[in-house]
Amino acid sequence: MGFLSPFSFLFLSTVAVLISFYFFKKQFDRQTISSIYLWNQTVKDFETNRWHNKLKTNFLLFLQLLFMIALVFALARPYVTSEGINSDHLVIIVDTSATMAAAEENGTRFELAKEAVEKIVNSLNNEQVVTVIEAGRIPELLTVKETDQGKIKRLLDELSMSYEEADIKESVKLAQSMLHSASGEIHLFSDSVQKEMMQKLTLSHSITVHNFGTNNRNISLQSFGVKAESDSVSGVVTILNEEKSSKTVSLTISSDEKKLKELSVELPPNEVTVVRINDLAKEAVYEAVIAEKDGYQLDNRKYAFLGKQEAPTVYAAGNVNSFVIKALQAFGTEVVSVSKNGADRYVFSEEEEGSIYLLSGVPAEQWPSGPKLIFSPTEGGPLKIESKKELSVTLSGKSDPLLDYVDVNSFYLAKSYPIRESAHLQSIITSGDETIVAKGTSAGAPLVLYSFDMEDSDWPLHPSFPVLLNNSITYLAEHQQALGTFLPGKSEEVTYSSSTSEAFITRDGEKLMEINLSDRSLTLPKQPGLYELQEETKSGTLSRYFAVELSNNERTARVEPSFSLSINHEENSSAGFSQQDIWHWFAVLALIVLFIEWEVYRYGIRGR
């Protein structure tokens, strides 16, 4: 309990004044009389009602004291606090990322979060409005200024996991924009939001972060890749042990439910362990699984695609540098030159499975539809290439199979073509903010882009340059029969065969969804796992695998403590509590006591 006007307690000093009135009330003098005959009946009545008279006198004092105390408490404006929301507008943000599926003692973190949201909704009154935001890769408004609690609860029941990496910052910004300058609170339900991250944001309203989870036990399969050797396949697996003690786990490599390898791996605490696997049988798809029953199972599985084993044919068009052709031929790749026709356009033969196109200085409108390795891109096009400019920052490379056995730091590059549209590209080598080498898709086909002229670099003079080119060709070849690995729920451009009559996505032989062939953008499933894209063509069924996997940030089950922040980024200990005034109850009590006192006084007057 608290008091909004504690200085009103000074009026309690009047209690002493009231008591003093009883001390100084009229006293009777002792007198001698000749006879008490006439007083006998009065004395008998007095003796009979002695206790009643005493009680009447004391009861009036008690009632008057109670009246004054209740009146002073009402003036002090007391209040009580309870869990709930005190503001008129509540914005709820629910994290639906993959780590919310981690198991706790009483359910998953996501289930616990929804229960907590429903508890808060139950504490609201009919005048308070609620806005609900799903924090996914792109924040989504689920309902705005809703007062119907039943509707809000139904919405929460229907809310499911997106498995996407949540953009918490953008979700909070959206929540603040919904409140504008109005009175309101933001409550965020997640598992690993850090106070430091929130303190870096500009807060216009107080925010309470409810982080759920206590189980930090987790073994995470961080990466998995395979590579064809002369007569077998080798693989590399990295495993993170997030526990404080060493752990021994069983690692299984399989393909199409056929076990290929099983190893026992010792994992030091809080470290990443690299496991190398040799002598695997050649398969199209490999699955790595950690047999560990920790609280977070989604990061215990990964997939890798080997691709076709036959060496692909590379069709070269444009001013392809001779060093590039010789480097490819050194790895046994067949390179076929493509010439122009009379209309000054390159004519590519009928596209065959396994073909890769090496293009240098070829305009984007002449690009074939298959997988492409591009040098010296021309200005404009779908990637919005700009004119070549000088570079002032040294090159740096990211961890990627494209750079296996490649020393980027030893390369020199003077100029490059800036790329301004890279939504479907992943930067592999950069110079400051400029992308030098990237991989991804264009018009649904795999693409590797070298955004420079070979004459501006010393790359061909380095021993690892042929390795880099071979890694690029390997990437393009693998992504012909396998679409690759994607994030949950992401939209990707996909190219279908010209004779495809229908297409659909299956998992474990079960048809999940049909595909609209007129829409080149395909929204992938949210549930992590291995899927198959099947096309019905004139020549039969064409199948391509793809995997939906968690982002790197979702491959850890860490938990952060809950916290509340005011707009000044200070800890807000009163957040999540509502303040209820109770002064009117004391005022009502004072009125009731006053009425009782009046009745007691009237009874005393009549009895005289």
N, C-alpha and C positions, 0 to 999 in steps of 0.2 A: 504494500500500500504506500502511496505517496500523497503529498498535499501540494496543491497549486498556490495556496495562500497561507503558508505556515504562520505568518505574522498575526493571523486572526486568533491564535491561541493566547495572545495577550489579554483577550477579553475574559479568560478564565479567572483573572484577578477579581472579577465581580462575585465569584463564588464566596470569597472571604467576606465581602460586604454582606451577602445574604445571610451567612452564618452568624455574623455579628448582630444582625437584627434579632435573632433568636436569643442571643446572650443578653441583650439590653431591652427585652420586651418588659411590659409593665409587671412590677412585683407588688403583692398584697401585704399591707401592714397588719401586725398582730394586735387585736383589740380584746378587751375584757367585757363580757356581756352578762346580764343578770340571769338569763336562762337559755337553754338550748332546746327547749320543748318544741318550738316552732321549726327547728332545723333538723329534727330527727329524720323526717322523710327524705329531705334533700341529701343528708349524709348517707342514708341507706342507698339511695339511687347512685350517689357518687361512688360508694364502695363497690356496688354491683358492677358499674361500668368503668372501674379504674383502668383496666388494661385497654379497653376500647378508646378511652380518652387519650391515654398515652400514645396508643398507636396512631390515633387521628392526628395528634400534634406532630409526631415524628414522620408520619407518612406524607404530610404536606411538605415538610422540609425535604424529604427524599425526592418527591416529585418535582419540586422547584429546582433542586440541584440537577436532576436528570434533564429537565427542560433546558436549563442554561448550558449544560455540557453538550447536549445534542445540537443546540443552536450554534454554539461555537464551532463544533465539528463541521456543520453545514457551511458556515462562513469560510472555513479553511479549505473547502473544495477538495475533499479526499478523492482518490482514484485508485484503481487496481489495474495491474497489467496481466495479460494472458497471451498465450500464443495465438497469433492471428495477424491479420493485415489491418492497419489503421488508415491507409490511404484510400482515395476514391477509385483509383485505377491501378490494377495489378497486371504487370506483364510477366508472363511465365515463359522461360526458355528451357526447352528439353533437349538434351544432347542424345542423339540417336546413333552415335558412332559405334564402331565394333567393340571397343573396350567395355561399353556398357553391358555387353553380354557376359562379362566375367561373372562366375558363380560366387555367391556369398552364402552365409549360413542360412538366411531366410529367403533365398531367391537370387535372381540376377540383379545387378546394379540397376538395370533398366526397370525391372519390376518394382524395386524398392523406391526408385525415383517417382514412378507413377503413383504409388501408394501415398508418398509424401505430398505430391501435388494435389491429389484428391482430398487429403486431410485439410490442406489449406483452403481449398475451394469450399469445403463443408463449413468452414468457420466464417465465410463471408456473409454479409447481409444482402438484401435484395437490391440495394442501391449501388453496390460496388460492382464495377465492370472489370472484365478479364480479357486480356489479349494473350494468345498462345502462339509461340514461335518454335518451329522445329529447327534445331541447329544442325544443318547438314553441310555439305560442301558449298551449297548456296542456301542461305537461310530462307525459310518459307513461312509465311503467315498462315496459320491454320484457322484462327478466328480472331475477330477484332471487336473489342468493346462489347463482349457478350455478358448478359446478366442471367441467362437461363443456366442454372447450375447443372440441370439434367443434361442439357446439350453439351456442356463442357465435359462432363464425366463420360458421355458416350464417345466424344472425340478422343479422350485419353485412352479409352478401352480399344479404340480402333488404331491408335498410333502404334507403329511397328518400327523395328530397327531398320536403319538405312545402310549401316555398315560403312558409310562414308566417313572421311575425316572431317570433323566438324570445324567450321570457321567460326570460332567463338567470338573473335573481335567484331566481325561483321554482324553477327547476331546481336551483340550488345548495342552496336550502333543503330541497328534497325529498331531495337526495343526503345532506345532513347528518342528516336524520331517519332515513334508512335505516341510517346508521352508529351512531346513538345514542352511547353512551359507549365503544363498542368501538374497537379499534385499526384504523385504515383510512386510505385516501387517496382524494382526489377528483381525477380528471383530466378536464378540460374541453377538448373539441376544437371550435374555432370559427375565426373569422378576424378579428374586430374587437372582442373583449372587452377593455375597458380596465382597467388595474390600479387606477385611482382608484375605479371602480365596485365592484370586489371589496373594496377597503379600507373601504368604507362598510358592508359586511355584517359581521355577527357570525359569526366562523368558529370552529367547534368542532373542525375537522380541517384539516390542511394541504391546499392546493389547488394544482394545477399546470394552467396554462392554455396549451394548445398552439394558437397562432394561425397559421393557414396562409395563405400568399399573399405575393407580392412585387410583383405587377402592380397598380399604382395608376392605370394608364391607363384612364380611363373618361369617356365622354360620356353624360349621363343626361337623358332626356326627363322633366321633373318634372311637368308638367301640360298638359292639352289640353282646351279647351272651345270650343263653337260656339254661335252665336246668330243667329236669323233676323232679317234686315233686311226692307225693303219688298219687294224683288224678288230678293234673293240672301242668302247666308249669310256671316257673318264668323267668324273663329276666332282664338284666342290660344293660343300655345304657349310654354312656358318651358323652357329648356335649360340644364343645368349642365355646365360644363367643369371637371372635377376635375384636369386636367393642369396642368403648370407653364408651358406655352407656349400661345400662341394656336392655334386650330384652325379650319379651314374644313370644314363638313360639309354634306351634302345632306339636306334635309328634304322628305319626300314626304307629301302628303295624298291619300288615296284612299278609295274606297267600293266595296265588292263587286268588288275587284280592278281597278277603273277608276281610273286616275290623274287626279286633279283639279288638283293644283298640285305643282310642284317648285321649291324654292328653294335657293340656296346661302347659307349663314349663317356669318358670321364670329363666332367665340366667343372672347372674352378669357379669359386663364387664371384659374382659380379664381373664376369669376363666373357669375351666373345671367343669361341673355340672354332678353328677352321678344320674341317674334316675332309680329307681327300679320298676319293673312291675310285678304284681302278677295275678294269676288266668287266665292265658292264656289257650285257648283250645289247645289240643295236635295236632300238625301238623308236617309235615316233614320239611317244609321250612318256615322261618319267614322273613318278610321284614320290616325294620324300615325306616321311611321317615320323614324328617323335612319339613314342608310346609312353607318354607321361600324363597322369591324371591330375594335372594342376587345375587351378581355378579358371584358367583362360585357355580354352581349347582351340580357338580360331587361328592362333598363330603357330600351331603345331604341324602345319601342313603347307607344302609348296609344290609347284609343278615346273617342269622344264621341258622344252621342245627341242628335238634334235634336228628335224627337217630332213630333206632328201639327201641321200648319200652320194648320188651322182654329181659330178662337177657340173655347175651350171654353165650355159653359154652366155657370153657377154657380147651384146651388140653395141658397138661404139659409134657415136655420131658427133659431129662438130670438130673443133680444134683440140682433140684429145692429146695431151702431152705424151711424148714417146716414153718417158720414164714411167708413166702410169701403166701403159700397155705392157712394157717389159716386166714391171713388178708383178702384174697379174699373171703373165705367162710363166714367171718363175715358180708360181704355186700351182702350175698345171691347168690354169683356166684358159679355155678357148675364147679368143677375142675375134669377133667378126666386124669388119668396117661396114658402115651404112652410108650410102651415097645419096645425093639429092636428085630429084627428078627435074623435068623441064620447067616446072613452076617454082623452082628454087626452094623446094620443101623436101625434108628427109622422108624417105619411104621405108617404113619398117615392115618386115615380112609378117605374115599372120602369126599373132602371138601364140607361143607354145608354152606349156607348163615347164618351168625351169629356166626361162629366159630372163636375163637381167639387162637393163639398158644403161650404158655409160654415156652421159651427155655432157658436153663442154661447150658453153656459149650457145646452146640451142634455146630459142624462145619458148616460153611456157606453153603457148598455143600449139606447139608441135610435139609436146611430150607424149609418148605412148602411155597406155593405161597400166602397164605392168610395173614391177619394182624398178626403182631408178637410183643410180649413183651419179650425182650431179656435181660438176666443177664449173667455175666461172659462170654463175647464174646471170642471166640478162636482167636488166632493170624492169620493174613492174611485176606483172604476173600475180598469181594467187598468194605468193609470199611477200609481195610488196617490197621487192629488192630496190635499194637505193644505189646511187653512184658510188664508186669505190672511194675509200678514204684511208688516210694514214692511221696506223695504230700506235698508241703510246704506252700501252700496258702489256707486260709479258704474258705469255700464254699459260693457262692453267687447265687441267683436265679433271673430270669427275670420275668417280669409281663406276666403271661400266665395262661390260665384256668387249665393247668396241676398242677399248684401250688396253686390253690384255697384252702384256709384254711390250708396251709402247711407252717410251720416255718422252712425254710432251714437253718437259722443261728444257730439253736440248734443242727444240725446234725454234726456228726464227721465221717471222712473218712480218712484212713491212706494211701491207695494205689488205683490206678485205671489203666485201660488199655488205653493208648493213641490212639486216632482215627486220622488217617491221610487222610482219604477221607470222607469229610462231605458235598459234594456239594448238596445233597438232604436232608440234616439234618439241623434242627434248634436247637441250643444249648439252653437248658432250665436252667440247673444248671451247673456252671463252677467252677473250681479251678484255678485261674489265666487264662492261655491260654488253659488249658485242659478242654475238654468237659466231664462232669460226667453223665448228663442225657440229652438226645436229642430225638426229634420227627421228623418225616418226612416220606419218602418213600424209599423202596428198591424193585427193580424189579416191580415197579408200585403199590405195596401194602403198606398200612400204617404200620409204625414201631415206637416203643418206645424202646429206648436203654438205659440200665443202665450199664455203662462201668466199673463195679467193682464186686468183690466178696462180698457177703453179710457178710462173716466172717470178713472182714476188716472194718466193719462199725457198729455203734451203732444205726442205723436207726430203726431196728425192736423194739427197746425199747421206741420209741417215739410214743405218741398217734396219731400224724398226719401221721405216716407211712402207716396205712391202707387206709387213705384218699388219699394219693399220688398214691397208687396202683389202687384204685377205679377210680380216675381221669384218669389214664392211660388206663384202660379198657374202660371207657366211650369214650375217644378219639378214640380208635381203633374201637369201635362199631359204632360210628357215621360216621366214614369215610368208612364204607362198602357200604352203600346205597347212600351216598353223597361223591363225590370226594373231596369236601372241598373248600377252598378259595385260589385263586391264583392271582399272579400279572399279569398285562396285557402283552400279547405276550410271556409269559414264556413257555419254553419247559419242560414237565413233563413226567415221565414214567407212563404208564397206562396198567393195566392188563385187558384183555378181556376174556369173557367166551370161553371155548374150542369149543363150538358149534356155535359161532358167525359167521354168513355168511357175514354181512355187518354192518357198524357202521357209525354214522354221528352225528353232533352237531346241535341242534335246539335252537331257541329262540322265545318265544311267538308262538310256533307251526310252525314256518317257518324254513325250512332246510337251514342251512348256509354253511356247508362244509361236504364232505365225508372224511372218515378216511381210511388211508392205514393200514390195519391190520397187515402187515408184519413189520411195523415200530412201535416199542414200545414207541418211544418218540413222544409225541403229542404237537404240538405248539398251544397254547391256543389263543383265540381271543384277540384283543387289546382293544376293546370297553368295558368299565365296565358295568356289568349287570349280570343277572341270566341266566344260560344256562343249557341245558339238553343233556347228552350223551346217545344216544339211540343205542342199539344193537339188531339186528334181529337174534334170536337164534332158535333152533329146537322147543323149548318149548314156544316161543312167543317173545315179545319185552321186553327187560331189559333196564330200565331207571335209570340214576343216575344224580342228580343235581350237579352243581358246580357254583361258583360265581367268577367273575373277578372283583377285587376291587383295589383301589388305595393303594399305599404304604403310611405309616404314614407321610412321609415327603411331600407327595403330597396332604395332607388333610389340607393345609393352603394356603391362598391366599396372603401372605405378598408380598410387593413390595419393592425393594431396588433401590436407585438412580443409574443412569448411571455414568460411570467413564472411564478414560483412564490411562494406566500405561506404563511407559517406561521400558526398560530392567533393570533399577536401582530401580524399584518399586516406582518411583516418579510420581506425577500427570503429565500427558502429555496433556497440554491444546491445543496443535496444532494438536492433532490426529483427523483424519476425515477431514482434510483440505489439499488441494493440492496447490502448489506454482507455479505460472505461470509467467515466465519472460516476461516483456513488453519493455525492453530496445531497441529492434529492431524497435519498432514503433517510438521512439524518434529519432533513427538514420535515419529512412526514412524521418521523418519530417525535420530533419536538411538538408538532401540532397535536398528536395523539396524547402526549403527556400533559399538554396544556388543557385539553378537554377533560382528562381524568382529574386533574388538579381542581378545576372549576367545579366538577361534580362533588368532589370530596369537601370542598369549601362550602358549597350550598347545603350539603347534608349537615355540616357543622352548624350553620346558621339556623336551620330549621329545628335542630335539637336543643337550642337554648331556651 
